[in-house]
Amino acid sequence: MDLLADVALLPGEERVTDKELIYICPFNGALKGKVFITNYRLFFKSTEAALTLDVPLGVISRVEKMGGASSRGENSYGLDITCKDMRSLRFALKQEGHSRRDIFEILSKYAFPLSHSQPLFSYLSQEKYEENGWSIYKPLEEFRRQGLPNERWRITFINKNYELCDTYPTILAVPYRASEEDLRRVAAFRSRGRIPVLSWIQRDNQAAIARCSQPLVGMSGKRNKDDERYLELLRETNGTPKLTIFDARPSVNAVANKATGGGYEGDEYQNAELIFLDIHNIHVMRESLKKLRDIVYPTVEESHWLSSLESTHWLEHIKLVLAGAIRVADKVSGGKSVVLHCSDGWDRTAQLSSLAMLMLDSHYRTLRGFEVLIEKEWLSFGHKFASFPTAFEFNERLLATVLEHLYSCRLGTFLFNCESMRELNVGTPYPAEGRPPADRRPPPLTVGPPPLRVVCVCVLSRAVTIRVSKSKSQHSKPRTCLAV
């Protein structure tokens, strides 16, 4: 019987190999079954239990060999697979016939295609879509929805060839009185040329959210009058007495950045107030998330749960991000314009801007609006990713689907780090030095009919659910293994 018959292969997906092996389930122990590897996914189905694993190969971050020729313990010889979505998979194989080597080499080739001169699956996909997802976000339409351009803000195409800033989109909204030459001079004083530009504006009071990167102040405390004047122009767009600059970083980190040429806005910036939000950088966040994963997977220690959770500092980080977004939304709803930045103006800046915009604008809580928000705040600005106006038109299933395809390489939406790189690599499966013929793009992520596939891609929610269930009954049924 072909166990893969249960799986509908995607158009363009091809079967590569299959092998009988044992999956070491962290909840149910060793389970015999068969693994199938295609050019898109790893699929395992147990012959002993109703369990399947469906892992897009792009989600895999590391494949390691477990044990050696002298290994004698039961199920001590095989492969350890670490995934970007926090799953860890362990498979045991027989030592005879180089079965592990074959699987290891195939996974290495298809999970890390660019390292083996192979195309990403999104360029091989033959899926057909009723809607062109690349046209969902149209910058000019989104600006018009917000009432732009007007007598205070104008649209500029100064970055049409990504010459002003290679990680910014081609279409930007800037203060009406700022000239193109002003923008160039300001770009020279902002990290990576990421000047303050409009992200969102409130129609009734013209209070705006602008985003940018840190100023290049350095240890000598350099000034740039063009940059100072530009922020004053931004303040004047709605006549707020003071422009609030939210620096997402801890103040000590902002000071330390001076040593590498960065820094923050000082007293020279008239009519501006600087507020540090104390949100740590991505490296600290990643380490905290790793600690969180370690305490919930594969098992949860009930006796030390609270102290272990506290030691990860994860909830502290989440609280700071949410509290920062609330402060931004509060300022804007009160009629005051704000500028957001961290060091380079992506990770933390995009978190703050998008969360604040979700609070302020019901459009972004619709399916289509949420797509636009991701495209606008995370993709176009670079990221190294209506009936009830107070409610969301989507739930955690959409977020889980976005997380899966962030890594899956099935779609073109999340490929590369910024708009310019996606444009540069249209129609070619490999990073290119010159612009190739724009004959075909990888399919983008779209939402809507058919219904979203329900995919559980993160073990955290499951682990917490298990913990809550266990606390209700000390004699609960055996845990079932994570299945996707």
Backbone torsions as a table, in degrees:
resi	resn	phi	psi	omega
1	MET	NA	133.8	179.6
2	ASP	-86.1	107.7	-178.1
3	LEU	-68.0	-20.5	-179.3
4	LEU	-77.7	-7.8	-178.5
5	ALA	-63.1	-22.1	179.7
6	ASP	-72.4	-15.7	-173.7
7	VAL	-104.5	128.4	175.7
8	ALA	-85.3	110.7	179.5
9	LEU	-67.6	144.4	178.3
10	LEU	-73.0	151.9	173.2
11	PRO	-57.9	123.3	-176.7
12	GLY	96.7	-10.7	178.9
13	GLU	-85.1	133.3	-177.0
14	GLU	-128.0	141.5	178.4
15	ARG	-73.0	133.4	-178.4
16	VAL	-107.0	-50.3	-179.1
17	THR	-160.4	167.8	172.7
18	ASP	-146.5	156.7	-175.9
19	LYS	-158.3	137.8	172.8
20	GLU	-78.3	135.3	-179.3
21	LEU	-159.8	-171.9	-179.7
22	ILE	-122.0	128.7	175.5
23	TYR	-95.1	124.5	179.2
24	ILE	-87.6	92.8	-177.8
25	CYS	-77.1	128.9	-178.3
26	PRO	-66.0	-14.8	-177.8
27	PHE	-108.9	-37.0	-175.3
28	ASN	-111.1	0.3	179.4
29	GLY	82.0	-157.6	-175.2
30	ALA	-73.2	128.3	179.4
31	LEU	-129.1	124.5	177.5
32	LYS	-75.6	150.4	178.7
33	GLY	178.3	-160.3	-177.3
34	LYS	-135.3	136.5	177.7
35	VAL	-106.6	137.3	176.3
36	PHE	-118.5	135.1	177.7
37	ILE	-120.3	125.6	174.1
38	THR	-110.7	-175.5	176.1
39	ASN	-78.4	4.3	177.9
40	TYR	-124.7	-33.8	-170.4
41	ARG	-143.3	164.4	166.1
42	LEU	-110.2	124.2	-178.3
43	PHE	-125.0	125.3	178.1
44	PHE	-120.6	136.8	174.6
45	LYS	-131.7	127.1	-179.4
46	SER	-78.4	144.4	174.4
47	THR	-95.3	-1.0	-176.8
48	GLU	-114.2	-15.1	-178.0
49	ALA	-150.0	162.4	178.6
50	ALA	-80.5	73.3	-176.4
51	LEU	-138.1	134.4	173.6
52	THR	-133.8	153.8	172.7
53	LEU	-124.5	133.1	179.9
54	ASP	-131.7	103.0	-171.8
55	VAL	-121.7	110.6	172.3
56	PRO	-57.9	136.1	-175.2
57	LEU	-63.3	-27.5	178.2
58	GLY	-66.1	-18.2	179.6
59	VAL	-76.5	-19.9	-176.7
60	ILE	-74.3	129.6	178.3
61	SER	-105.3	-24.6	-178.5
62	ARG	-156.2	139.4	174.6
63	VAL	-124.5	123.1	-177.2
64	GLU	-128.8	146.0	175.6
65	LYS	-80.0	140.2	-178.8
66	MET	-115.4	124.6	-179.6
67	GLY	77.1	175.8	-179.4
68	GLY	-142.9	-167.7	-176.5
69	ALA	-62.1	-27.4	-177.3
70	SER	-91.7	1.1	-178.6
71	SER	-65.3	131.5	-177.6
72	ARG	-119.3	-16.3	-178.6
73	GLY	-67.3	155.1	179.5
74	GLU	-65.2	129.7	178.5
75	ASN	57.0	34.6	-178.3
76	SER	-97.9	1.9	-176.5
77	TYR	-122.1	120.4	-179.3
78	GLY	170.7	-139.8	-175.7
79	LEU	-133.3	140.6	170.5
80	ASP	-108.0	126.5	-179.2
81	ILE	-119.2	122.1	178.2
82	THR	-105.4	132.8	-176.8
83	CYS	-110.4	155.5	-179.6
84	LYS	-71.9	-18.9	180.0
85	ASP	-95.0	17.0	173.2
86	MET	84.1	4.6	172.8
87	ARG	-79.1	147.3	171.6
88	SER	-127.8	126.6	-177.4
89	LEU	-118.1	136.5	177.7
90	ARG	-127.2	126.5	178.7
91	PHE	-120.8	134.2	176.2
92	ALA	-103.7	137.2	-179.0
93	LEU	-130.0	164.3	174.6
94	LYS	-75.2	149.7	-177.7
95	GLN	-79.1	-17.1	-176.8
96	GLU	-79.2	149.5	169.3
97	GLY	75.4	17.0	177.5
98	HIS	54.9	31.4	-177.2
99	SER	-63.5	-37.1	179.8
100	ARG	-67.8	-41.5	-178.7
101	ARG	-60.9	-41.7	-179.5
102	ASP	-62.5	-47.3	179.6
103	ILE	-63.9	-42.8	-179.1
104	PHE	-60.2	-45.8	-178.2
105	GLU	-67.7	-38.6	179.6
106	ILE	-67.5	-44.2	178.3
107	LEU	-63.3	-42.0	179.6
108	SER	-61.3	-38.4	-177.8
109	LYS	-70.7	-46.1	-172.8
110	TYR	-90.6	-23.0	177.2
111	ALA	-81.6	-24.6	179.3
112	PHE	-127.7	66.1	-169.8
113	PRO	-62.6	-38.7	-176.2
114	LEU	-66.7	-26.3	177.5
115	SER	-74.9	-13.4	-179.5
116	HIS	-121.3	24.5	178.4
117	SER	54.5	37.9	177.5
118	GLN	-110.2	150.8	178.5
119	PRO	-76.5	152.6	170.8
120	LEU	-67.3	149.1	-175.5
121	PHE	-60.5	-32.2	-177.8
122	SER	-58.8	-25.5	178.5
123	TYR	-84.6	-12.9	177.1
124	LEU	-98.6	-15.9	-176.3
125	SER	-59.9	138.3	177.3
126	GLN	-115.9	20.8	179.3
127	GLU	-65.3	143.0	177.8
128	LYS	-109.1	139.3	-178.2
129	TYR	-125.7	141.6	179.2
130	GLU	-71.5	-24.6	-176.4
131	GLU	-122.3	140.8	176.2
132	ASN	-83.0	100.4	-176.1
133	GLY	-64.8	-21.2	-179.3
134	TRP	-68.8	-15.8	-178.2
135	SER	-103.0	7.3	-179.6
136	ILE	-64.0	-45.1	178.7
137	TYR	-98.0	113.1	176.1
138	LYS	-116.8	107.3	-173.4
139	PRO	-51.4	-44.9	-177.4
140	LEU	-64.9	-38.7	177.1
141	GLU	-65.2	-40.2	179.2
142	GLU	-66.0	-39.7	176.0
143	PHE	-64.5	-40.3	178.4
144	ARG	-63.9	-37.3	177.4
145	ARG	-59.3	-32.5	-179.9
146	GLN	-89.3	3.3	176.9
147	GLY	87.4	24.8	-179.7
148	LEU	-114.5	151.9	-1.2
149	PRO	-76.7	162.3	175.1
150	ASN	-144.2	-166.3	-175.4
151	GLU	-71.7	-7.1	-178.6
152	ARG	-112.8	-23.0	-178.6
153	TRP	-129.4	145.0	177.6
154	ARG	-129.8	160.5	176.4
155	ILE	-97.3	133.9	178.6
156	THR	-124.4	145.5	176.6
157	PHE	-111.8	26.0	-177.4
158	ILE	-60.8	-23.3	-177.9
159	ASN	-102.5	23.4	-173.4
160	LYS	-60.3	-27.8	177.3
161	ASN	-108.7	17.8	-179.5
162	TYR	58.5	31.3	-178.0
163	GLU	-86.7	-31.7	177.4
164	LEU	-71.7	-45.6	-179.8
165	CYS	-151.8	116.5	-174.0
166	ASP	-76.1	-7.5	177.5
167	THR	-109.6	9.4	176.2
168	TYR	-103.7	158.5	174.9
169	PRO	-70.7	169.3	-176.7
170	THR	-76.5	-27.3	-176.2
171	ILE	-110.8	124.1	-176.1
172	LEU	-128.9	153.8	173.2
173	ALA	-112.6	127.1	-175.5
174	VAL	-134.8	163.9	176.8
175	PRO	-54.8	140.0	-173.3
176	TYR	-58.4	-36.6	-174.7
177	ARG	-83.8	-2.2	178.6
178	ALA	-85.5	123.3	-179.8
179	SER	-83.1	169.0	177.7
180	GLU	-62.3	-37.9	178.9
181	GLU	-67.0	-36.1	174.6
182	ASP	-57.8	-44.6	-178.2
183	LEU	-62.3	-40.4	179.4
184	ARG	-64.7	-40.6	-179.3
185	ARG	-69.4	-37.0	177.4
186	VAL	-67.0	-40.1	179.9
187	ALA	-59.4	-32.6	179.9
188	ALA	-69.1	-16.7	-177.2
189	PHE	-109.3	4.5	178.5
190	ARG	-116.0	139.5	-178.7
191	SER	-53.4	129.0	179.6
192	ARG	59.7	17.4	179.0
193	GLY	71.3	17.2	-175.4
194	ARG	-86.7	87.6	-175.4
195	ILE	-74.1	161.3	174.2
196	PRO	-66.5	120.3	177.9
197	VAL	-133.9	161.3	-175.5
198	LEU	-73.4	133.1	169.7
199	SER	-102.7	-41.6	-177.1
200	TRP	-158.1	148.6	178.9
201	ILE	-136.7	140.6	177.9
202	GLN	-88.5	122.2	-172.1
203	ARG	-60.0	-43.1	-170.1
204	ASP	-72.3	-36.5	-178.2
205	ASN	-117.9	0.9	177.4
206	GLN	62.9	17.2	173.2
207	ALA	-69.5	135.7	-170.1
208	ALA	-124.1	154.1	168.3
209	ILE	-109.6	118.1	175.5
210	ALA	-114.1	151.7	-179.6
211	ARG	-130.4	153.8	-178.3
212	CYS	-167.1	-167.9	173.6
213	SER	-113.0	178.8	-177.9
214	GLN	-69.1	151.5	174.0
215	PRO	-75.6	150.7	-177.6
216	LEU	-90.3	69.9	-176.6
217	VAL	-76.6	-46.7	179.6
218	GLY	73.4	178.5	-177.6
219	MET	-66.0	-28.6	-177.2
220	SER	-81.4	-4.9	179.5
221	GLY	68.7	44.7	-178.4
222	LYS	-60.6	147.7	175.4
223	ARG	-114.1	155.3	174.5
224	ASN	-139.8	104.8	-175.1
225	LYS	-64.8	-28.4	177.4
226	ASP	-66.0	-40.4	178.6
227	ASP	-67.3	-41.7	178.5
228	GLU	-62.9	-43.5	179.6
229	ARG	-66.6	-36.9	-178.7
230	TYR	-63.3	-43.3	177.8
231	LEU	-66.6	-30.7	175.3
232	GLU	-66.9	-39.2	175.8
233	LEU	-62.5	-38.3	179.3
234	LEU	-65.3	-40.8	177.8
235	ARG	-61.9	-40.1	-175.1
236	GLU	-70.1	-13.5	-177.6
237	THR	-62.0	-24.9	173.3
238	ASN	-132.1	10.5	173.0
239	GLY	69.2	19.9	178.3
240	THR	-65.3	138.8	-177.8
241	PRO	-58.7	-39.4	179.2
242	LYS	-132.9	137.4	173.8
243	LEU	-87.6	125.9	179.5
244	THR	-92.3	123.0	176.4
245	ILE	-104.4	113.4	176.7
246	PHE	-94.7	111.4	174.1
247	ASP	-95.4	114.9	-173.5
248	ALA	-65.5	-20.3	-172.4
249	ARG	-76.9	159.3	164.3
250	PRO	-64.6	145.1	-176.1
251	SER	-59.4	-36.2	-179.4
252	VAL	-64.5	-34.7	177.7
253	ASN	-69.8	-39.1	179.0
254	ALA	-63.4	-40.2	176.9
255	VAL	-65.1	-42.6	179.9
256	ALA	-62.7	-31.6	179.6
257	ASN	-64.6	-18.3	176.6
258	LYS	-61.2	-31.9	-178.4
259	ALA	-64.7	-23.6	179.0
260	THR	-107.1	17.7	175.1
261	GLY	96.9	-4.6	-179.0
262	GLY	-91.1	-148.1	178.4
263	GLY	143.6	-151.2	-176.0
264	TYR	-151.0	168.0	-178.0
265	GLU	-73.6	125.7	-179.2
266	GLY	-97.0	-162.8	-177.6
267	ASP	-67.4	-14.2	-179.7
268	GLU	-65.0	-22.4	-179.7
269	TYR	-82.3	102.0	-176.9
270	GLN	-71.3	150.0	176.5
271	ASN	56.6	36.0	179.2
272	ALA	-137.2	144.1	173.9
273	GLU	-120.0	138.5	-177.3
274	LEU	-108.4	127.6	179.8
275	ILE	-126.1	123.7	176.0
276	PHE	-90.0	136.1	-176.0
277	LEU	-101.5	-4.6	172.3
278	ASP	62.5	30.5	176.9
279	ILE	-90.8	127.2	-176.5
280	HIS	-76.9	165.1	-175.2
281	ASN	-77.1	176.6	-173.4
282	ILE	-63.9	-29.1	-179.3
283	HIS	-68.1	-41.9	177.0
284	VAL	-66.7	-41.9	178.8
285	MET	-61.6	-43.3	-178.2
286	ARG	-64.6	-40.7	178.6
287	GLU	-66.2	-38.7	177.6
288	SER	-64.5	-42.1	179.0
289	LEU	-64.5	-37.6	177.1
290	LYS	-62.1	-42.4	178.0
291	LYS	-64.2	-38.4	178.4
292	LEU	-63.5	-43.1	178.3
293	ARG	-60.8	-41.3	-176.7
294	ASP	-63.8	-28.8	-177.8
295	ILE	-88.6	-11.8	-179.4
296	VAL	-113.8	-8.2	-176.1
297	TYR	-136.6	129.5	5.6
298	PRO	-85.8	-14.4	-179.6
299	THR	-132.3	162.6	178.3
300	VAL	-111.2	127.0	176.3
301	GLU	-85.4	102.6	-175.4
302	GLU	-60.4	-38.7	-173.0
303	SER	-67.9	-24.4	-178.3
304	HIS	-119.2	21.0	-171.5
305	TRP	-59.7	-52.8	-174.2
306	LEU	-65.7	-43.3	179.6
307	SER	-67.7	-37.3	178.2
308	SER	-66.7	-42.1	178.7
309	LEU	-63.1	-42.3	179.5
310	GLU	-63.4	-36.8	-177.3
311	SER	-67.8	-19.3	178.8
312	THR	-77.3	-23.8	-177.1
313	HIS	64.2	12.4	-176.2
314	TRP	-63.7	-46.8	-178.7
315	LEU	-65.9	-29.8	175.7
316	GLU	-64.1	-43.4	179.5
317	HIS	-63.8	-44.6	179.5
318	ILE	-61.9	-42.1	179.6
319	LYS	-60.5	-42.7	-178.5
320	LEU	-65.1	-39.8	178.5
321	VAL	-65.0	-47.3	-179.6
322	LEU	-65.2	-41.8	179.4
323	ALA	-63.8	-38.4	177.7
324	GLY	-64.2	-43.3	179.2
325	ALA	-64.0	-37.5	178.0
326	ILE	-64.5	-40.3	178.8
327	ARG	-64.4	-38.9	177.4
328	VAL	-63.2	-50.4	-178.8
329	ALA	-61.7	-37.2	-179.8
330	ASP	-65.3	-43.1	178.5
331	LYS	-61.8	-47.3	-175.8
332	VAL	-67.7	-42.8	178.8
333	SER	-65.0	-21.8	176.1
334	GLY	-87.7	6.3	175.1
335	GLY	90.9	14.2	-178.5
336	LYS	-110.4	132.8	177.4
337	SER	-78.0	150.0	-178.2
338	VAL	-133.9	155.0	172.3
339	VAL	-120.8	133.0	-179.9
340	LEU	-114.4	137.2	168.9
341	HIS	-160.9	162.6	170.3
342	CYS	-123.8	-119.1	175.5
343	SER	-88.6	-63.1	-178.9
344	ASP	-102.9	-5.3	174.0
345	GLY	82.7	28.5	170.0
346	TRP	-120.5	-102.7	-171.3
347	ASP	-19.9	-78.3	-175.1
348	ARG	-67.0	-36.4	-179.9
349	THR	-62.7	-44.6	179.3
350	ALA	-66.7	-35.8	176.8
351	GLN	-60.8	-48.0	-177.8
352	LEU	-66.4	-46.2	-177.0
353	SER	-65.5	-45.3	-176.2
354	SER	-69.8	-38.9	177.8
355	LEU	-66.1	-42.7	178.2
356	ALA	-62.9	-40.2	-179.8
357	MET	-68.5	-32.7	174.2
358	LEU	-62.5	-36.7	179.2
359	MET	-73.2	-36.9	-171.4
360	LEU	-87.3	-26.8	-170.0
361	ASP	-128.0	112.6	-178.0
362	SER	-63.9	-22.5	179.6
363	HIS	-59.1	-37.1	-177.8
364	TYR	-75.7	-6.0	176.3
365	ARG	-96.0	3.4	171.4
366	THR	-91.5	165.0	179.2
367	LEU	-58.6	-51.7	-177.2
368	ARG	-66.4	-40.1	179.3
369	GLY	-64.5	-36.6	179.1
370	PHE	-67.3	-38.1	174.6
371	GLU	-59.2	-45.5	179.4
372	VAL	-61.7	-41.3	-179.6
373	LEU	-60.6	-45.1	178.8
374	ILE	-63.7	-47.0	-179.9
375	GLU	-60.2	-42.0	-173.1
376	LYS	-76.6	-55.3	-171.1
377	GLU	-83.8	-25.5	-176.1
378	TRP	-108.2	-40.9	-174.8
379	LEU	-89.9	-50.5	-175.9
380	SER	-70.5	-32.5	179.0
381	PHE	-90.3	6.8	175.0
382	GLY	83.1	133.3	174.2
383	HIS	-153.3	113.2	176.3
384	LYS	-68.0	NA	NA
385	PHE	NA	NA	NA
386	ALA	NA	-5.0	179.4
387	SER	-77.2	-34.3	-179.4
388	PHE	-118.8	93.6	-170.5
389	PRO	-64.1	-15.2	177.4
390	THR	-97.5	1.2	-178.9
391	ALA	-113.9	166.9	178.8
392	PHE	-98.3	143.7	177.9
393	GLU	-88.7	4.2	179.4
394	PHE	-139.5	167.4	179.4
395	ASN	-131.9	-163.4	-174.3
396	GLU	-65.8	-18.1	178.4
397	ARG	-64.6	-38.6	176.8
398	LEU	-64.5	-43.0	-179.6
399	LEU	-63.7	-38.8	177.7
400	ALA	-65.0	-38.4	178.6
401	THR	-67.2	-41.6	176.4
402	VAL	-60.3	-43.8	180.0
403	LEU	-61.1	-43.2	-179.9
404	GLU	-60.1	-47.7	-174.2
405	HIS	-83.3	-6.5	169.8
406	LEU	-59.6	-31.9	-175.6
407	TYR	-114.0	-16.4	-166.0
408	SER	-68.2	-23.2	-175.0
409	CYS	65.9	13.9	177.8
410	ARG	-78.2	-30.0	-174.7
411	LEU	-122.2	159.8	-177.0
412	GLY	-86.4	-10.3	-171.7
413	THR	-55.7	-45.9	-172.0
414	PHE	-102.6	13.9	177.2
415	LEU	-75.9	140.8	176.8
416	PHE	70.3	174.2	-168.3
417	ASN	-99.4	-14.3	-177.0
418	CYS	-160.1	171.8	-176.6
419	GLU	-60.1	-41.6	-176.6
420	SER	-64.1	-38.1	178.8
421	MET	-69.4	-35.9	177.3
422	ARG	-66.9	-39.7	177.3
423	GLU	-65.3	-39.5	-177.5
424	LEU	-64.3	-33.4	-173.7
425	ASN	-103.5	17.0	175.6
426	VAL	-59.5	128.6	172.8
427	GLY	80.3	3.8	177.8
428	THR	-130.2	138.9	-176.8
429	PRO	-80.8	-6.0	-176.7
430	TYR	-123.7	149.4	173.7
431	PRO	-54.0	130.2	-172.9
432	ALA	-115.1	154.0	176.4
433	GLU	-91.3	-28.5	178.0
434	GLY	-119.2	161.1	-177.8
435	ARG	-74.7	120.3	-179.7
436	PRO	-83.7	171.3	175.6
437	PRO	-60.7	131.8	-176.9
438	ALA	-85.2	63.2	-174.5
439	ASP	-88.6	-25.5	-177.9
440	ARG	-160.3	137.1	174.2
441	ARG	-105.5	152.0	169.7
442	PRO	-61.8	148.7	-178.7
443	PRO	-63.1	142.1	179.4
444	PRO	-88.7	169.4	174.5
445	LEU	-80.9	125.7	175.0
446	THR	-128.5	156.2	178.0
447	VAL	-122.1	160.6	-176.3
448	GLY	119.2	-166.7	-177.5
449	PRO	-58.2	140.7	-5.2
450	PRO	-70.2	164.2	-175.8
451	PRO	-54.4	150.5	179.6
452	LEU	-60.6	141.0	173.0
453	ARG	-73.4	127.5	-178.7
454	VAL	-79.0	114.1	-176.1
455	VAL	-127.1	126.5	173.8
456	CYS	-94.1	109.6	-173.9
457	VAL	-115.3	2.2	-179.4
458	CYS	-133.2	128.8	-176.4
459	VAL	-78.9	-12.4	-174.8
460	LEU	-62.9	-51.0	-177.9
461	SER	-61.9	-36.8	178.3
462	ARG	-65.3	-44.8	-178.3
463	ALA	-63.4	-41.2	178.7
464	VAL	-66.4	-39.3	177.5
465	THR	-61.9	-42.7	178.0
466	ILE	-60.0	-43.0	-179.3
467	ARG	-62.1	-45.7	179.8
468	VAL	-63.1	-42.5	180.0
469	SER	-63.7	-39.7	-178.1
470	LYS	-66.7	-36.2	-179.3
471	SER	-66.1	-24.3	179.2
472	LYS	-79.3	-27.8	-178.5
473	SER	-148.1	117.3	179.8
474	GLN	-74.6	-10.6	-178.3
475	HIS	-120.4	45.7	-178.7
476	SER	-75.6	169.2	178.4
477	LYS	-66.8	158.6	177.4
478	PRO	-57.6	145.7	-179.7
479	ARG	-67.0	143.2	174.0
480	THR	-92.0	151.0	-176.1
481	CYS	-77.5	151.5	176.5
482	LEU	-57.8	125.3	178.8
483	ALA	-130.3	138.4	179.1
484	VAL	-132.0	NA	NA
